[in-house]
Amino acid sequence: MDSIESGVSPAEVARRAGHSIAVLFRFYAKAIHRNQQRSNEQIERALDAADEE
């Protein structure tokens, strides 16, 4: 699901798809996991940049 991978809130995606969050997580767990990995990488880069300042 492209909207999840683009960073849209899972709650918003579920609402628009007419699903509960539980259903969304069950069916789109891989996309959500990829999004979490991307978020972790962004946080790491931001922390590293702050350490370099």
mmCIF entry with sequence, helices, sheets and N, C-alpha, C, O atoms, coordinates in Angstrom:
data_MODEL
# 
_entry.id   MODEL 
# 
_entity.id                         1 
_entity.type                       polymer 
_entity.pdbx_number_of_molecules   1 
# 
_entity_poly.entity_id                      1 
_entity_poly.type                           'polypeptide(L)' 
_entity_poly.nstd_linkage                   no 
_entity_poly.nstd_monomer                   no 
_entity_poly.pdbx_seq_one_letter_code       MDSIESGVSPAEVARRAGHSIAVLFRFYAKAIHRNQQRSNEQIERALDAADEE 
_entity_poly.pdbx_seq_one_letter_code_can   MDSIESGVSPAEVARRAGHSIAVLFRFYAKAIHRNQQRSNEQIERALDAADEE 
_entity_poly.pdbx_strand_id                 A 
# 
loop_
_entity_poly_seq.entity_id 
_entity_poly_seq.num 
_entity_poly_seq.mon_id 
_entity_poly_seq.hetero 
1 1  MET n 
1 2  ASP n 
1 3  SER n 
1 4  ILE n 
1 5  GLU n 
1 6  SER n 
1 7  GLY n 
1 8  VAL n 
1 9  SER n 
1 10 PRO n 
1 11 ALA n 
1 12 GLU n 
1 13 VAL n 
1 14 ALA n 
1 15 ARG n 
1 16 ARG n 
1 17 ALA n 
1 18 GLY n 
1 19 HIS n 
1 20 SER n 
1 21 ILE n 
1 22 ALA n 
1 23 VAL n 
1 24 LEU n 
1 25 PHE n 
1 26 ARG n 
1 27 PHE n 
1 28 TYR n 
1 29 ALA n 
1 30 LYS n 
1 31 ALA n 
1 32 ILE n 
1 33 HIS n 
1 34 ARG n 
1 35 ASN n 
1 36 GLN n 
1 37 GLN n 
1 38 ARG n 
1 39 SER n 
1 40 ASN n 
1 41 GLU n 
1 42 GLN n 
1 43 ILE n 
1 44 GLU n 
1 45 ARG n 
1 46 ALA n 
1 47 LEU n 
1 48 ASP n 
1 49 ALA n 
1 50 ALA n 
1 51 ASP n 
1 52 GLU n 
1 53 GLU n 
# 
_struct_asym.id          A 
_struct_asym.entity_id   1 
# 
loop_
_struct_conf.conf_type_id 
_struct_conf.id 
_struct_conf.pdbx_PDB_helix_id 
_struct_conf.beg_label_comp_id 
_struct_conf.beg_label_asym_id 
_struct_conf.beg_label_seq_id 
_struct_conf.pdbx_beg_PDB_ins_code 
_struct_conf.end_label_comp_id 
_struct_conf.end_label_asym_id 
_struct_conf.end_label_seq_id 
_struct_conf.pdbx_end_PDB_ins_code 
_struct_conf.beg_auth_comp_id 
_struct_conf.beg_auth_asym_id 
_struct_conf.beg_auth_seq_id 
_struct_conf.end_auth_comp_id 
_struct_conf.end_auth_asym_id 
_struct_conf.end_auth_seq_id 
_struct_conf.pdbx_PDB_helix_class 
_struct_conf.details 
_struct_conf.pdbx_PDB_helix_length 
HELX_P HELX_P1 AA1 ASP A 2  ? GLU A 5  ? ASP A 2  GLU A 5  1 ? 4  
HELX_P HELX_P2 AA2 PRO A 10 ? ALA A 17 ? PRO A 10 ALA A 17 1 ? 8  
HELX_P HELX_P3 AA3 ILE A 21 ? PHE A 27 ? ILE A 21 PHE A 27 1 ? 7  
HELX_P HELX_P4 AA4 ALA A 29 ? GLU A 52 ? ALA A 29 GLU A 52 1 ? 24 
# 
_struct_conf_type.id          HELX_P 
_struct_conf_type.criteria    ? 
_struct_conf_type.reference   ? 
# 
loop_
_atom_site.group_PDB 
_atom_site.id 
_atom_site.type_symbol 
_atom_site.label_atom_id 
_atom_site.label_alt_id 
_atom_site.label_comp_id 
_atom_site.label_asym_id 
_atom_site.label_entity_id 
_atom_site.label_seq_id 
_atom_site.pdbx_PDB_ins_code 
_atom_site.Cartn_x 
_atom_site.Cartn_y 
_atom_site.Cartn_z 
_atom_site.occupancy 
_atom_site.B_iso_or_equiv 
_atom_site.pdbx_formal_charge 
_atom_site.auth_seq_id 
_atom_site.auth_comp_id 
_atom_site.auth_asym_id 
_atom_site.auth_atom_id 
_atom_site.pdbx_PDB_model_num 
ATOM 1   N N  . MET A 1 1  ? 0.852   -1.173 0.000  1.00 0.00 ? 1  MET A N  1 
ATOM 2   C CA . MET A 1 1  ? 0.000   0.000  0.000  1.00 0.00 ? 1  MET A CA 1 
ATOM 3   C C  . MET A 1 1  ? 0.891   1.226  0.000  1.00 0.00 ? 1  MET A C  1 
ATOM 4   O O  . MET A 1 1  ? 1.603   1.481  0.971  1.00 0.00 ? 1  MET A O  1 
ATOM 5   N N  . ASP A 1 2  ? 0.854   1.978  -1.076 1.00 0.00 ? 2  ASP A N  1 
ATOM 6   C CA . ASP A 1 2  ? 1.750   3.118  -1.264 1.00 0.00 ? 2  ASP A CA 1 
ATOM 7   C C  . ASP A 1 2  ? 1.604   4.187  -0.201 1.00 0.00 ? 2  ASP A C  1 
ATOM 8   O O  . ASP A 1 2  ? 2.597   4.795  0.200  1.00 0.00 ? 2  ASP A O  1 
ATOM 9   N N  . SER A 1 3  ? 0.389   4.429  0.264  1.00 0.00 ? 3  SER A N  1 
ATOM 10  C CA . SER A 1 3  ? 0.202   5.505  1.234  1.00 0.00 ? 3  SER A CA 1 
ATOM 11  C C  . SER A 1 3  ? 0.893   5.204  2.551  1.00 0.00 ? 3  SER A C  1 
ATOM 12  O O  . SER A 1 3  ? 1.414   6.115  3.194  1.00 0.00 ? 3  SER A O  1 
ATOM 13  N N  . ILE A 1 4  ? 0.908   3.954  2.962  1.00 0.00 ? 4  ILE A N  1 
ATOM 14  C CA . ILE A 1 4  ? 1.616   3.590  4.198  1.00 0.00 ? 4  ILE A CA 1 
ATOM 15  C C  . ILE A 1 4  ? 3.106   3.787  4.000  1.00 0.00 ? 4  ILE A C  1 
ATOM 16  O O  . ILE A 1 4  ? 3.785   4.340  4.865  1.00 0.00 ? 4  ILE A O  1 
ATOM 17  N N  . GLU A 1 5  ? 3.609   3.341  2.875  1.00 0.00 ? 5  GLU A N  1 
ATOM 18  C CA . GLU A 1 5  ? 5.041   3.441  2.624  1.00 0.00 ? 5  GLU A CA 1 
ATOM 19  C C  . GLU A 1 5  ? 5.488   4.878  2.419  1.00 0.00 ? 5  GLU A C  1 
ATOM 20  O O  . GLU A 1 5  ? 6.677   5.172  2.552  1.00 0.00 ? 5  GLU A O  1 
ATOM 21  N N  . SER A 1 6  ? 4.582   5.769  2.104  1.00 0.00 ? 6  SER A N  1 
ATOM 22  C CA . SER A 1 6  ? 4.963   7.167  1.931  1.00 0.00 ? 6  SER A CA 1 
ATOM 23  C C  . SER A 1 6  ? 4.951   7.925  3.245  1.00 0.00 ? 6  SER A C  1 
ATOM 24  O O  . SER A 1 6  ? 5.305   9.103  3.288  1.00 0.00 ? 6  SER A O  1 
ATOM 25  N N  . GLY A 1 7  ? 4.545   7.255  4.322  1.00 0.00 ? 7  GLY A N  1 
ATOM 26  C CA . GLY A 1 7  ? 4.607   7.890  5.631  1.00 0.00 ? 7  GLY A CA 1 
ATOM 27  C C  . GLY A 1 7  ? 3.272   8.365  6.185  1.00 0.00 ? 7  GLY A C  1 
ATOM 28  O O  . GLY A 1 7  ? 3.238   9.002  7.238  1.00 0.00 ? 7  GLY A O  1 
ATOM 29  N N  . VAL A 1 8  ? 2.182   8.073  5.506  1.00 0.00 ? 8  VAL A N  1 
ATOM 30  C CA . VAL A 1 8  ? 0.864   8.441  6.002  1.00 0.00 ? 8  VAL A CA 1 
ATOM 31  C C  . VAL A 1 8  ? 0.544   7.597  7.234  1.00 0.00 ? 8  VAL A C  1 
ATOM 32  O O  . VAL A 1 8  ? 0.888   6.417  7.291  1.00 0.00 ? 8  VAL A O  1 
ATOM 33  N N  . SER A 1 9  ? -0.102  8.194  8.197  1.00 0.00 ? 9  SER A N  1 
ATOM 34  C CA . SER A 1 9  ? -0.464  7.501  9.431  1.00 0.00 ? 9  SER A CA 1 
ATOM 35  C C  . SER A 1 9  ? -1.276  6.244  9.125  1.00 0.00 ? 9  SER A C  1 
ATOM 36  O O  . SER A 1 9  ? -2.238  6.303  8.358  1.00 0.00 ? 9  SER A O  1 
ATOM 37  N N  . PRO A 1 10 ? -0.899  5.104  9.718  1.00 0.00 ? 10 PRO A N  1 
ATOM 38  C CA . PRO A 1 10 ? -1.677  3.883  9.505  1.00 0.00 ? 10 PRO A CA 1 
ATOM 39  C C  . PRO A 1 10 ? -3.150  4.040  9.895  1.00 0.00 ? 10 PRO A C  1 
ATOM 40  O O  . PRO A 1 10 ? -4.027  3.447  9.267  1.00 0.00 ? 10 PRO A O  1 
ATOM 41  N N  . ALA A 1 11 ? -3.417  4.835  10.924 1.00 0.00 ? 11 ALA A N  1 
ATOM 42  C CA . ALA A 1 11 ? -4.809  5.052  11.322 1.00 0.00 ? 11 ALA A CA 1 
ATOM 43  C C  . ALA A 1 11 ? -5.590  5.744  10.208 1.00 0.00 ? 11 ALA A C  1 
ATOM 44  O O  . ALA A 1 11 ? -6.750  5.412  9.964  1.00 0.00 ? 11 ALA A O  1 
ATOM 45  N N  . GLU A 1 12 ? -4.961  6.699  9.534  1.00 0.00 ? 12 GLU A N  1 
ATOM 46  C CA . GLU A 1 12 ? -5.629  7.401  8.433  1.00 0.00 ? 12 GLU A CA 1 
ATOM 47  C C  . GLU A 1 12 ? -5.829  6.478  7.240  1.00 0.00 ? 12 GLU A C  1 
ATOM 48  O O  . GLU A 1 12 ? -6.882  6.500  6.602  1.00 0.00 ? 12 GLU A O  1 
ATOM 49  N N  . VAL A 1 13 ? -4.825  5.674  6.939  1.00 0.00 ? 13 VAL A N  1 
ATOM 50  C CA . VAL A 1 13 ? -4.953  4.729  5.823  1.00 0.00 ? 13 VAL A CA 1 
ATOM 51  C C  . VAL A 1 13 ? -6.082  3.744  6.102  1.00 0.00 ? 13 VAL A C  1 
ATOM 52  O O  . VAL A 1 13 ? -6.893  3.465  5.219  1.00 0.00 ? 13 VAL A O  1 
ATOM 53  N N  . ALA A 1 14 ? -6.143  3.217  7.322  1.00 0.00 ? 14 ALA A N  1 
ATOM 54  C CA . ALA A 1 14 ? -7.201  2.271  7.683  1.00 0.00 ? 14 ALA A CA 1 
ATOM 55  C C  . ALA A 1 14 ? -8.573  2.924  7.553  1.00 0.00 ? 14 ALA A C  1 
ATOM 56  O O  . ALA A 1 14 ? -9.503  2.323  7.015  1.00 0.00 ? 14 ALA A O  1 
ATOM 57  N N  . ARG A 1 15 ? -8.694  4.137  8.039  1.00 0.00 ? 15 ARG A N  1 
ATOM 58  C CA . ARG A 1 15 ? -9.987  4.838  7.975  1.00 0.00 ? 15 ARG A CA 1 
ATOM 59  C C  . ARG A 1 15 ? -10.426 5.005  6.520  1.00 0.00 ? 15 ARG A C  1 
ATOM 60  O O  . ARG A 1 15 ? -11.575 4.727  6.178  1.00 0.00 ? 15 ARG A O  1 
ATOM 61  N N  . ARG A 1 16 ? -9.521  5.452  5.680  1.00 0.00 ? 16 ARG A N  1 
ATOM 62  C CA . ARG A 1 16 ? -9.874  5.684  4.273  1.00 0.00 ? 16 ARG A CA 1 
ATOM 63  C C  . ARG A 1 16 ? -10.166 4.397  3.521  1.00 0.00 ? 16 ARG A C  1 
ATOM 64  O O  . ARG A 1 16 ? -10.965 4.384  2.585  1.00 0.00 ? 16 ARG A O  1 
ATOM 65  N N  . ALA A 1 17 ? -9.510  3.303  3.936  1.00 0.00 ? 17 ALA A N  1 
ATOM 66  C CA . ALA A 1 17 ? -9.740  2.008  3.282  1.00 0.00 ? 17 ALA A CA 1 
ATOM 67  C C  . ALA A 1 17 ? -10.966 1.295  3.833  1.00 0.00 ? 17 ALA A C  1 
ATOM 68  O O  . ALA A 1 17 ? -11.390 0.273  3.293  1.00 0.00 ? 17 ALA A O  1 
ATOM 69  N N  . GLY A 1 18 ? -11.535 1.835  4.908  1.00 0.00 ? 18 GLY A N  1 
ATOM 70  C CA . GLY A 1 18 ? -12.699 1.203  5.504  1.00 0.00 ? 18 GLY A CA 1 
ATOM 71  C C  . GLY A 1 18 ? -12.351 -0.016 6.334  1.00 0.00 ? 18 GLY A C  1 
ATOM 72  O O  . GLY A 1 18 ? -13.183 -0.902 6.527  1.00 0.00 ? 18 GLY A O  1 
ATOM 73  N N  . HIS A 1 19 ? -11.113 -0.063 6.829  1.00 0.00 ? 19 HIS A N  1 
ATOM 74  C CA . HIS A 1 19 ? -10.644 -1.180 7.643  1.00 0.00 ? 19 HIS A CA 1 
ATOM 75  C C  . HIS A 1 19 ? -10.384 -0.707 9.066  1.00 0.00 ? 19 HIS A C  1 
ATOM 76  O O  . HIS A 1 19 ? -10.251 0.488  9.330  1.00 0.00 ? 19 HIS A O  1 
ATOM 77  N N  . SER A 1 20 ? -10.315 -1.663 9.965  1.00 0.00 ? 20 SER A N  1 
ATOM 78  C CA . SER A 1 20 ? -9.808  -1.344 11.298 1.00 0.00 ? 20 SER A CA 1 
ATOM 79  C C  . SER A 1 20 ? -8.287  -1.333 11.206 1.00 0.00 ? 20 SER A C  1 
ATOM 80  O O  . SER A 1 20 ? -7.712  -1.851 10.249 1.00 0.00 ? 20 SER A O  1 
ATOM 81  N N  . ILE A 1 21 ? -7.647  -0.743 12.197 1.00 0.00 ? 21 ILE A N  1 
ATOM 82  C CA . ILE A 1 21 ? -6.188  -0.738 12.215 1.00 0.00 ? 21 ILE A CA 1 
ATOM 83  C C  . ILE A 1 21 ? -5.662  -2.171 12.316 1.00 0.00 ? 21 ILE A C  1 
ATOM 84  O O  . ILE A 1 21 ? -4.639  -2.501 11.716 1.00 0.00 ? 21 ILE A O  1 
ATOM 85  N N  . ALA A 1 22 ? -6.361  -3.022 13.076 1.00 0.00 ? 22 ALA A N  1 
ATOM 86  C CA . ALA A 1 22 ? -5.935  -4.421 13.211 1.00 0.00 ? 22 ALA A CA 1 
ATOM 87  C C  . ALA A 1 22 ? -5.911  -5.114 11.852 1.00 0.00 ? 22 ALA A C  1 
ATOM 88  O O  . ALA A 1 22 ? -4.967  -5.842 11.546 1.00 0.00 ? 22 ALA A O  1 
ATOM 89  N N  . VAL A 1 23 ? -6.928  -4.899 11.045 1.00 0.00 ? 23 VAL A N  1 
ATOM 90  C CA . VAL A 1 23 ? -6.965  -5.501 9.704  1.00 0.00 ? 23 VAL A CA 1 
ATOM 91  C C  . VAL A 1 23 ? -5.838  -4.932 8.854  1.00 0.00 ? 23 VAL A C  1 
ATOM 92  O O  . VAL A 1 23 ? -5.154  -5.672 8.147  1.00 0.00 ? 23 VAL A O  1 
ATOM 93  N N  . LEU A 1 24 ? -5.646  -3.639 8.920  1.00 0.00 ? 24 LEU A N  1 
ATOM 94  C CA . LEU A 1 24 ? -4.578  -3.007 8.160  1.00 0.00 ? 24 LEU A CA 1 
ATOM 95  C C  . LEU A 1 24 ? -3.230  -3.618 8.527  1.00 0.00 ? 24 LEU A C  1 
ATOM 96  O O  . LEU A 1 24 ? -2.452  -3.984 7.645  1.00 0.00 ? 24 LEU A O  1 
ATOM 97  N N  . PHE A 1 25 ? -2.952  -3.728 9.822  1.00 0.00 ? 25 PHE A N  1 
ATOM 98  C CA . PHE A 1 25 ? -1.678  -4.289 10.264 1.00 0.00 ? 25 PHE A CA 1 
ATOM 99  C C  . PHE A 1 25 ? -1.521  -5.735 9.830  1.00 0.00 ? 25 PHE A C  1 
ATOM 100 O O  . PHE A 1 25 ? -0.428  -6.153 9.447  1.00 0.00 ? 25 PHE A O  1 
ATOM 101 N N  . ARG A 1 26 ? -2.595  -6.500 9.886  1.00 0.00 ? 26 ARG A N  1 
ATOM 102 C CA . ARG A 1 26 ? -2.514  -7.916 9.521  1.00 0.00 ? 26 ARG A CA 1 
ATOM 103 C C  . ARG A 1 26 ? -2.188  -8.086 8.036  1.00 0.00 ? 26 ARG A C  1 
ATOM 104 O O  . ARG A 1 26 ? -1.366  -8.928 7.675  1.00 0.00 ? 26 ARG A O  1 
ATOM 105 N N  . PHE A 1 27 ? -2.827  -7.293 7.179  1.00 0.00 ? 27 PHE A N  1 
ATOM 106 C CA . PHE A 1 27 ? -2.656  -7.475 5.749  1.00 0.00 ? 27 PHE A CA 1 
ATOM 107 C C  . PHE A 1 27 ? -1.483  -6.703 5.160  1.00 0.00 ? 27 PHE A C  1 
ATOM 108 O O  . PHE A 1 27 ? -0.959  -7.076 4.111  1.00 0.00 ? 27 PHE A O  1 
ATOM 109 N N  . TYR A 1 28 ? -1.074  -5.646 5.817  1.00 0.00 ? 28 TYR A N  1 
ATOM 110 C CA . TYR A 1 28 ? -0.010  -4.806 5.268  1.00 0.00 ? 28 TYR A CA 1 
ATOM 111 C C  . TYR A 1 28 ? 1.201   -4.737 6.187  1.00 0.00 ? 28 TYR A C  1 
ATOM 112 O O  . TYR A 1 28 ? 1.930   -3.746 6.180  1.00 0.00 ? 28 TYR A O  1 
ATOM 113 N N  . ALA A 1 29 ? 1.417   -5.772 6.969  1.00 0.00 ? 29 ALA A N  1 
ATOM 114 C CA . ALA A 1 29 ? 2.510   -5.787 7.950  1.00 0.00 ? 29 ALA A CA 1 
ATOM 115 C C  . ALA A 1 29 ? 3.868   -5.553 7.291  1.00 0.00 ? 29 ALA A C  1 
ATOM 116 O O  . ALA A 1 29 ? 4.704   -4.847 7.855  1.00 0.00 ? 29 ALA A O  1 
ATOM 117 N N  . LYS A 1 30 ? 4.106   -6.121 6.128  1.00 0.00 ? 30 LYS A N  1 
ATOM 118 C CA . LYS A 1 30 ? 5.409   -5.948 5.468  1.00 0.00 ? 30 LYS A CA 1 
ATOM 119 C C  . LYS A 1 30 ? 5.639   -4.496 5.092  1.00 0.00 ? 30 LYS A C  1 
ATOM 120 O O  . LYS A 1 30 ? 6.740   -3.977 5.279  1.00 0.00 ? 30 LYS A O  1 
ATOM 121 N N  . ALA A 1 31 ? 4.623   -3.835 4.566  1.00 0.00 ? 31 ALA A N  1 
ATOM 122 C CA . ALA A 1 31 ? 4.767   -2.425 4.198  1.00 0.00 ? 31 ALA A CA 1 
ATOM 123 C C  . ALA A 1 31 ? 4.991   -1.574 5.439  1.00 0.00 ? 31 ALA A C  1 
ATOM 124 O O  . ALA A 1 31 ? 5.793   -0.640 5.418  1.00 0.00 ? 31 ALA A O  1 
ATOM 125 N N  . ILE A 1 32 ? 4.291   -1.890 6.510  1.00 0.00 ? 32 ILE A N  1 
ATOM 126 C CA . ILE A 1 32 ? 4.451   -1.134 7.750  1.00 0.00 ? 32 ILE A CA 1 
ATOM 127 C C  . ILE A 1 32 ? 5.850   -1.352 8.310  1.00 0.00 ? 32 ILE A C  1 
ATOM 128 O O  . ILE A 1 32 ? 6.477   -0.414 8.803  1.00 0.00 ? 32 ILE A O  1 
ATOM 129 N N  . HIS A 1 33 ? 6.337   -2.574 8.237  1.00 0.00 ? 33 HIS A N  1 
ATOM 130 C CA . HIS A 1 33 ? 7.684   -2.872 8.721  1.00 0.00 ? 33 HIS A CA 1 
ATOM 131 C C  . HIS A 1 33 ? 8.725   -2.098 7.918  1.00 0.00 ? 33 HIS A C  1 
ATOM 132 O O  . HIS A 1 33 ? 9.660   -1.542 8.495  1.00 0.00 ? 33 HIS A O  1 
ATOM 133 N N  . ARG A 1 34 ? 8.573   -2.053 6.583  1.00 0.00 ? 34 ARG A N  1 
ATOM 134 C CA . ARG A 1 34 ? 9.513   -1.290 5.751  1.00 0.00 ? 34 ARG A CA 1 
ATOM 135 C C  . ARG A 1 34 ? 9.486   0.179  6.139  1.00 0.00 ? 34 ARG A C  1 
ATOM 136 O O  . ARG A 1 34 ? 10.528  0.833  6.176  1.00 0.00 ? 34 ARG A O  1 
ATOM 137 N N  . ASN A 1 35 ? 8.294   0.704  6.431  1.00 0.00 ? 35 ASN A N  1 
ATOM 138 C CA . ASN A 1 35 ? 8.164   2.109  6.821  1.00 0.00 ? 35 ASN A CA 1 
ATOM 139 C C  . ASN A 1 35 ? 8.871   2.348  8.152  1.00 0.00 ? 35 ASN A C  1 
ATOM 140 O O  . ASN A 1 35 ? 9.519   3.379  8.327  1.00 0.00 ? 35 ASN A O  1 
ATOM 141 N N  . GLN A 1 36 ? 8.757   1.423  9.080  1.00 0.00 ? 36 GLN A N  1 
ATOM 142 C CA . GLN A 1 36 ? 9.438   1.561  10.361 1.00 0.00 ? 36 GLN A CA 1 
ATOM 143 C C  . GLN A 1 36 ? 10.949  1.538  10.170 1.00 0.00 ? 36 GLN A C  1 
ATOM 144 O O  . GLN A 1 36 ? 11.669  2.294  10.821 1.00 0.00 ? 36 GLN A O  1 
ATOM 145 N N  . GLN A 1 37 ? 11.425  0.691  9.298  1.00 0.00 ? 37 GLN A N  1 
ATOM 146 C CA . GLN A 1 37 ? 12.861  0.640  9.024  1.00 0.00 ? 37 GLN A CA 1 
ATOM 147 C C  . GLN A 1 37 ? 13.345  1.966  8.453  1.00 0.00 ? 37 GLN A C  1 
ATOM 148 O O  . GLN A 1 37 ? 14.397  2.471  8.848  1.00 0.00 ? 37 GLN A O  1 
ATOM 149 N N  . ARG A 1 38 ? 12.581  2.528  7.528  1.00 0.00 ? 38 ARG A N  1 
ATOM 150 C CA . ARG A 1 38 ? 12.932  3.815  6.928  1.00 0.00 ? 38 ARG A CA 1 
ATOM 151 C C  . ARG A 1 38 ? 12.938  4.914  7.985  1.00 0.00 ? 38 ARG A C  1 
ATOM 152 O O  . ARG A 1 38 ? 13.821  5.772  7.995  1.00 0.00 ? 38 ARG A O  1 
ATOM 153 N N  . SER A 1 39 ? 11.952  4.882  8.869  1.00 0.00 ? 39 SER A N  1 
ATOM 154 C CA . SER A 1 39 ? 11.880  5.867  9.947  1.00 0.00 ? 39 SER A CA 1 
ATOM 155 C C  . SER A 1 39 ? 13.089  5.750  10.866 1.00 0.00 ? 39 SER A C  1 
ATOM 156 O O  . SER A 1 39 ? 13.677  6.760  11.255 1.00 0.00 ? 39 SER A O  1 
ATOM 157 N N  . ASN A 1 40 ? 13.456  4.533  11.211 1.00 0.00 ? 40 ASN A N  1 
ATOM 158 C CA . ASN A 1 40 ? 14.629  4.327  12.055 1.00 0.00 ? 40 ASN A CA 1 
ATOM 159 C C  . ASN A 1 40 ? 15.892  4.873  11.407 1.00 0.00 ? 40 ASN A C  1 
ATOM 160 O O  . ASN A 1 40 ? 16.726  5.483  12.076 1.00 0.00 ? 40 ASN A O  1 
ATOM 161 N N  . GLU A 1 41 ? 16.030  4.654  10.104 1.00 0.00 ? 41 GLU A N  1 
ATOM 162 C CA . GLU A 1 41 ? 17.195  5.168  9.382  1.00 0.00 ? 41 GLU A CA 1 
ATOM 163 C C  . GLU A 1 41 ? 17.211  6.694  9.384  1.00 0.00 ? 41 GLU A C  1 
ATOM 164 O O  . GLU A 1 41 ? 18.269  7.300  9.551  1.00 0.00 ? 41 GLU A O  1 
ATOM 165 N N  . GLN A 1 42 ? 16.055  7.317  9.200  1.00 0.00 ? 42 GLN A N  1 
ATOM 166 C CA . GLN A 1 42 ? 15.985  8.779  9.220  1.00 0.00 ? 42 GLN A CA 1 
ATOM 167 C C  . GLN A 1 42 ? 16.352  9.325  10.596 1.00 0.00 ? 42 GLN A C  1 
ATOM 168 O O  . GLN A 1 42 ? 17.059  10.327 10.705 1.00 0.00 ? 42 GLN A O  1 
ATOM 169 N N  . ILE A 1 43 ? 15.875  8.672  11.632 1.00 0.00 ? 43 ILE A N  1 
ATOM 170 C CA . ILE A 1 43 ? 16.191  9.101  13.000 1.00 0.00 ? 43 ILE A CA 1 
ATOM 171 C C  . ILE A 1 43 ? 17.689  8.964  13.250 1.00 0.00 ? 43 ILE A C  1 
ATOM 172 O O  . ILE A 1 43 ? 18.309  9.863  13.819 1.00 0.00 ? 43 ILE A O  1 
ATOM 173 N N  . GLU A 1 44 ? 18.269  7.850  12.831 1.00 0.00 ? 44 GLU A N  1 
ATOM 174 C CA . GLU A 1 44 ? 19.708  7.643  12.999 1.00 0.00 ? 44 GLU A CA 1 
ATOM 175 C C  . GLU A 1 44 ? 20.512  8.737  12.299 1.00 0.00 ? 44 GLU A C  1 
ATOM 176 O O  . GLU A 1 44 ? 21.460  9.275  12.872 1.00 0.00 ? 44 GLU A O  1 
ATOM 177 N N  . ARG A 1 45 ? 20.136  9.069  11.054 1.00 0.00 ? 45 ARG A N  1 
ATOM 178 C CA . ARG A 1 45 ? 20.844  10.115 10.318 1.00 0.00 ? 45 ARG A CA 1 
ATOM 179 C C  . ARG A 1 45 ? 20.724  11.454 11.033 1.00 0.00 ? 45 ARG A C  1 
ATOM 180 O O  . ARG A 1 45 ? 21.698  12.201 11.126 1.00 0.00 ? 45 ARG A O  1 
ATOM 181 N N  . ALA A 1 46 ? 19.543  11.756 11.533 1.00 0.00 ? 46 ALA A N  1 
ATOM 182 C CA . ALA A 1 46 ? 19.344  13.014 12.253 1.00 0.00 ? 46 ALA A CA 1 
ATOM 183 C C  . ALA A 1 46 ? 20.171  13.066 13.529 1.00 0.00 ? 46 ALA A C  1 
ATOM 184 O O  . ALA A 1 46 ? 20.755  14.103 13.844 1.00 0.00 ? 46 ALA A O  1 
ATOM 185 N N  . LEU A 1 47 ? 20.229  11.966 14.264 1.00 0.00 ? 47 LEU A N  1 
ATOM 186 C CA . LEU A 1 47 ? 21.027  11.918 15.490 1.00 0.00 ? 47 LEU A CA 1 
ATOM 187 C C  . LEU A 1 47 ? 22.516  12.041 15.171 1.00 0.00 ? 47 LEU A C  1 
ATOM 188 O O  . LEU A 1 47 ? 23.245  12.738 15.877 1.00 0.00 ? 47 LEU A O  1 
ATOM 189 N N  . ASP A 1 48 ? 22.967  11.374 14.123 1.00 0.00 ? 48 ASP A N  1 
ATOM 190 C CA . ASP A 1 48 ? 24.359  11.465 13.727 1.00 0.00 ? 48 ASP A CA 1 
ATOM 191 C C  . ASP A 1 48 ? 24.721  12.896 13.324 1.00 0.00 ? 48 ASP A C  1 
ATOM 192 O O  . ASP A 1 48 ? 25.790  13.393 13.680 1.00 0.00 ? 48 ASP A O  1 
ATOM 193 N N  . ALA A 1 49 ? 23.839  13.547 12.589 1.00 0.00 ? 49 ALA A N  1 
ATOM 194 C CA . ALA A 1 49 ? 24.083  14.932 12.167 1.00 0.00 ? 49 ALA A CA 1 
ATOM 195 C C  . ALA A 1 49 ? 24.134  15.855 13.377 1.00 0.00 ? 49 ALA A C  1 
ATOM 196 O O  . ALA A 1 49 ? 24.950  16.776 13.415 1.00 0.00 ? 49 ALA A O  1 
ATOM 197 N N  . ALA A 1 50 ? 23.275  15.624 14.366 1.00 0.00 ? 50 ALA A N  1 
ATOM 198 C CA . ALA A 1 50 ? 23.262  16.453 15.567 1.00 0.00 ? 50 ALA A CA 1 
ATOM 199 C C  . ALA A 1 50 ? 24.551  16.243 16.361 1.00 0.00 ? 50 ALA A C  1 
ATOM 200 O O  . ALA A 1 50 ? 25.075  17.189 16.949 1.00 0.00 ? 50 ALA A O  1 
ATOM 201 N N  . ASP A 1 51 ? 25.057  15.030 16.381 1.00 0.00 ? 51 ASP A N  1 
ATOM 202 C CA . ASP A 1 51 ? 26.315  14.751 17.086 1.00 0.00 ? 51 ASP A CA 1 
ATOM 203 C C  . ASP A 1 51 ? 27.500  15.442 16.434 1.00 0.00 ? 51 ASP A C  1 
ATOM 204 O O  . ASP A 1 51 ? 28.467  15.803 17.105 1.00 0.00 ? 51 ASP A O  1 
ATOM 205 N N  . GLU A 1 52 ? 27.421  15.625 15.120 1.00 0.00 ? 52 GLU A N  1 
ATOM 206 C CA . GLU A 1 52 ? 28.526  16.243 14.378 1.00 0.00 ? 52 GLU A CA 1 
ATOM 207 C C  . GLU A 1 52 ? 28.557  17.767 14.550 1.00 0.00 ? 52 GLU A C  1 
ATOM 208 O O  . GLU A 1 52 ? 29.570  18.398 14.249 1.00 0.00 ? 52 GLU A O  1 
ATOM 209 N N  . GLU A 1 53 ? 27.484  18.351 15.018 1.00 0.00 ? 53 GLU A N  1 
ATOM 210 C CA . GLU A 1 53 ? 27.419  19.814 15.167 1.00 0.00 ? 53 GLU A CA 1 
ATOM 211 C C  . GLU A 1 53 ? 28.212  20.311 16.309 1.00 0.00 ? 53 GLU A C  1 
ATOM 212 O O  . GLU A 1 53 ? 28.250  21.517 16.555 1.00 0.00 ? 53 GLU A O  1 
# 
